Amino acid sequence: MSPSRDVPLRRIRLRRPTLSLDDRLRLVRKRWRLLLRLSVSTALAFFISTHLLGHSQAFFAPISAVIVIVAGAGVRARTLFELVLGVALGVLVGELLILTIGRGTWQIALVVVLTVVISTLVGIKGLALTQAANSSVLLAAVVPAANAGNPAVTRFLDAFIGGCCGLALILLVPRNPVRDIDVETQELLRRLSAVLSRCAEAMRLADADLAEKALAEARAMQPDLQALESTAVNVTEIAKMSPMRWKQRDHLDLYVGAVRDLDNAIRDARVLARRTAAMLRHGESAPADMHRAIDCLARAVEIFADDLSEHDDFAEAREQLVEAARIAVTALPAAMTMNSAAIAAQVRSLAADLLYASGATRDEIDLSLDFD
């Protein structure tokens, strides 16, 4: 018997799709802005180059529009303008190179490699990188039509027009910056509330392991916080650039201004969870009602999240934050430990951070949190 017969044959199974048809349809609906941008910008760019400028091979106009829209999503204003000019200049330089070395097999290989290398260095990736590589193939393979003018000039103009059309559609059909930052902010606040609730539960049950889990969850929030900071920069650029979103700038400023305070609040939550775990590991009893203070703080975070989303006045959230700090301070016994004192201090600090995020001034916070 040959060795190959000893090995059972296995069927090659294709992986099942992770998304159902309904999920894909919802994804298509969510991308309506992208679809609108792509369709209008490519058609407009082709129309201008072909019918207004009389270019007979205006394929670089719609291609450039696609590259700018796909690669320009979420980038800052300066980078977006640089992308428009960079795509056009890339076509110009590529065409001048082709005019020098000619068109052929090795020329296509050289131009594609150079395009991918340069695109990677300037940060173009994904579908936009594919489009750039396709453009370089067209550049090297398609011979300009006879009597069509200087191909370097006409193709540069086509690419520039396409880039400008893509930029115009990004500004005229922008994403909703408030919704984008709200999604990430709400998720962070939900997780912050969950961390606090778990700390309170750990105190009630005297469970150090539960407090350690809360600490791990608080630490895991840091990457999402960094992503939120990046989103805050991007949405601010959208609100500045797009006239369609100018009315949202006040609400957006509230989110952006709260990001730094949320960073401080999450740091406070980490310290609170660490101190809770240390207190319970050492067999210390949690001060009476301290768990109530932290539960109150968790509810305050949820109310703050709702008020932030609704652009409300934060009155109820502020009341809950002050009440949480009051309970924590008054719950401290006369003979307090270092851990219990630190926990009360972190509850007060976290309440102060969220009060800052709600727009309260330092004097207002000092007055509200002075329980002496």
Residue pairs with C-beta under 8 A, 6 or more apart in sequence:
19 27
28 35
33 173
33 174
33 175
34 69
34 73
36 169
36 173
37 69
37 166
37 169
37 170
37 173
38 65
38 66
38 69
40 169
40 173
41 62
41 65
41 66
41 69
41 162
41 165
41 166
41 168
41 169
42 61
42 62
42 65
42 66
42 162
42 165
43 62
44 65
44 165
45 58
45 61
45 62
45 64
45 65
45 158
45 161
45 162
45 165
45 166
46 58
46 61
46 62
48 61
48 161
48 165
49 55
49 58
49 61
49 157
49 158
49 161
49 162
50 56
50 58
50 61
53 154
53 157
53 161
55 61
55 148
55 149
55 154
55 157
55 158
56 145
56 148
57 142
57 144
57 145
57 148
57 154
57 155
58 158
59 138
59 142
59 158
60 91
60 135
60 138
60 155
60 158
60 159
60 162
61 158
61 159
61 161
61 162
61 165
62 162
63 131
63 134
63 135
63 138
63 159
63 162
64 87
64 88
64 91
64 135
64 158
64 159
64 160
64 161
64 162
64 163
64 166
65 162
65 163
65 165
65 166
65 169
66 128
66 131
66 162
66 166
67 83
67 87
67 124
67 128
67 131
67 132
67 135
67 163
67 166
68 80
68 83
68 84
68 87
68 162
68 163
68 166
68 167
68 170
69 166
69 169
69 170
70 126
70 127
70 128
70 131
71 83
71 124
71 125
71 126
71 128
72 79
72 80
72 83
72 166
72 167
72 170
73 170
74 234
75 83
75 234
76 233
76 234
76 237
77 237
77 240
77 241
79 123
80 167
80 170
81 167
83 124
83 163
84 160
84 163
84 164
84 166
84 167
85 160
85 163
86 122
87 132
87 159
87 162
87 163
88 156
88 159
88 160
88 163
89 156
90 115
90 118
90 132
90 159
91 135
91 139
91 155
91 156
91 158
91 159
92 152
92 155
92 156
92 159
94 111
94 114
94 115
94 136
94 139
94 140
95 139
95 151
95 152
95 155
95 156
96 152
97 111
98 107
98 111
98 139
98 140
99 151
99 152
101 107
101 110
103 140
103 141
103 143
107 140
108 136
108 137
108 140
108 141
111 136
111 137
111 139
111 140
112 133
112 136
112 137
112 140
114 136
115 132
115 133
115 135
115 136
116 129
116 132
116 133
119 125
119 128
119 129
119 132
119 133
120 129
124 132
139 155
144 151
144 154
148 154
170 242
171 241
171 242
171 243
171 244
172 242
172 244
173 244
174 238
174 241
174 242
174 244
174 245
175 238
176 245
176 248
177 234
177 235
177 236
177 238
177 239
177 245
177 248
177 252
178 235
178 248
178 251
178 252
178 255
180 231
180 234
180 235
181 228
181 231
181 232
181 235
181 252
181 255
181 256
182 255
182 308
182 309
184 224
184 227
184 228
184 231
185 228
185 255
185 258
185 262
185 305
185 308
186 305
186 309
187 224
188 221
188 224
188 225
188 228
188 262
188 266
189 262
189 301
189 302
189 304
189 305
189 308
190 302
190 305
191 217
191 221
191 224
192 218
192 221
192 262
192 265
192 266
192 269
192 301
193 298
193 299
193 301
193 302
193 305
194 217
194 298
195 214
195 217
195 218
195 221
195 269
195 273
196 214
196 269
196 272
196 294
196 295
196 297
196 298
196 301
197 294
197 295
197 298
198 210
198 211
198 213
198 214
198 217
198 273
199 211
199 214
199 269
199 272
199 273
199 276
199 294
200 291
200 292
200 294
200 295
200 298
201 207
201 210
201 291
202 208
202 210
202 211
202 214
202 276
202 277
202 280
203 211
203 276
203 280
203 286
203 290
203 291
203 294
204 291
206 280
206 285
206 286
207 280
208 277
208 280
208 281
211 273
211 276
211 277
211 280
212 277
214 273
214 276
214 277
215 270
215 273
215 274
215 277
217 273
218 266
218 269
218 270
218 273
219 270
221 266
222 266
225 262
225 263
225 266
228 259
228 262
229 259
229 263
232 255
232 256
232 259
235 252
235 255
235 256
236 252
236 256
238 245
239 245
239 246
239 248
239 249
239 252
240 249
245 252
251 311
254 308
254 311
254 359
255 308
257 357
257 359
258 308
258 357
258 358
261 353
261 354
261 356
261 357
262 353
262 357
264 349
264 353
265 350
265 353
265 354
265 357
268 346
268 349
268 350
268 353
269 346
269 350
271 342
271 346
272 294
272 343
272 346
272 347
272 350
275 339
275 342
275 343
275 346
276 286
276 339
276 343
278 339
279 286
279 337
279 339
279 340
279 343
280 286
282 339
284 337
284 339
284 340
286 340
287 331
287 332
287 333
287 336
287 340
287 344
288 331
288 333
289 327
289 330
289 331
290 327
290 328
290 331
290 340
290 343
290 344
292 327
292 331
293 324
293 325
293 327
293 328
293 331
293 344
293 347
294 324
294 328
294 347
296 320
296 323
296 324
296 327
297 320
297 321
297 324
297 347
297 350
297 351
299 320
300 317
300 320
300 321
300 323
300 324
300 351
300 354
301 354
303 316
303 317
303 320
304 314
304 317
304 321
304 354
304 357
304 358
306 312
307 313
307 314
307 316
307 317
307 358
308 314
308 357
314 358
314 359
317 354
317 358
318 355
318 358
318 360
318 368
321 351
321 354
321 355
322 351
322 355
322 368
322 369
324 347
324 351
325 347
325 348
325 351
325 352
325 369
325 371
326 371
328 343
328 344
328 347
328 348
329 344
329 348
329 371
330 371
331 344
332 340
332 341
332 344
333 340
336 344
348 369
351 369
352 365
352 369
355 364
355 365
355 368
355 369
356 362
356 365
360 368
